């Protein structure tokens, strides 16, 4: 008969140390993975923020360029006395519009509101809407809108503002003075202007929808369009991101209230 043999016993303290070592190894590995993911996410967020800021600066620059070009031709520009009455100015450069029979349009732009001594930081908005009629071709069109009173500006700050729905609009007069304009134009809440850069034929109806692009607004300012354009804590020109200052500075060259 052979005597039964027993396996050597591992002391409890050694098992405990081995388990703790394994746990530490796993924990360190997890921490490394989490740190790497967090660093990558932070880098991605910084890159997105940088791209948004650059895009915002470009959008403001485009809007300022369009406004300057239009105001540079005095005989066919927005009358200065009319511009001085506006509570807010919107510029949507390069809005694409086109179609065959049923058309549509879409683009983005900036809006600044009049403040003491100048104009507010530009808030970012999207413009869209369809139109039905005889339409052939594609065009890139610059739109300028003057919001002539507080009510028009307040309506603009709703989630979705439709020209011709919530706000009455009229084609704005051009030339050195608005004195020859009809009362209907001068009493409109919104005066609209457009400059077409491409060939397009058709009958355009009302139905343009303007809504805040609060993703861009929050990325650039940490604020919504309503916060940017209303309230007492307006962003000063010095506190604006440098790239977006060009739009309110351009408006200030053409219109200021003492």
Secondary structure, DSSP 4 states (H G I P E B T S, - for coil): -PPP--PPPPPHHHHHHHHHHHHHHHHHHHHHHHHHHHHHHHHHHHHHHHHHHHHHHHHHHHHHHHHHHHHT-GGGS--HHHHTT-SEEEEEEEEEEEEEEEEEEEEEEEEEEEETTEEPPPEEEEEEEEEEEEEEEEEEEEEEEEE-SHHHHHHHTSSSEEBTTTB-EEEPP-SS-STTS-HHHHT-SEEEEEEE-S--B----S--EEEE-HHHHHHHHSS-HHHHHSSS-PPPTTTS-GGGHHHHHHHHHH----
